[in-house]
């Protein structure tokens, strides 16, 4: 399994992550949520590995634009899943699937560096 990075190309954090991987000489596949959508089967794996609390970006513009009722429903895993499938921009980015099967959410060079050196 290769590295797959999921996100939105114009997201600043995704840009930083992609630049860091490129500067580190790491090959990866990029999956654009806007073009390819959120793969439902992968989302289920992310939810199992990281949980809805980690995956839902409660700091982003998309979240702030949601009404209070939609935000409160997102505390339920099934409702959060539905929201992420409907509005991929609410997913914290990037989500990375590593060759060992691990999932990371967000960009943290300190967490990523040991993964690319193995």
C-alpha positions, 0 to 999 in steps of 0.5 A: 500500500502506498501513501494516500493523502486526501484533501482539497488542493486549495487548503493551506494545510494540504498545500503545506503537507504536499510541499513537505512530502515533495521536499522529503522526496516522498511519493504519494497519491493525492485524492481530491475531495472536490473531484473524487468525493469522499470514499464512503468505505475509507471514511468508515475506516477513518471513523474507526481509527480516528473517531468523528471528533478528530475528523470533523473540523470545528474550526473551519469556515464550512463548520461555522456556516452550519446552523446550530442544529446541524452542528449539534447533530454532528456529535453523533457518529452516524450524523457526522458521517453523513455530514462529511459525505455531504460536505467534504470541506468539514473534514479536517485535512489532510487525512493520510493513509500510511503504508502500515495501515495507520491513519493520521488527520492533520499535518504534523511534521513531527508525527510524519517524519518517522513514518517516511523514514521506515 
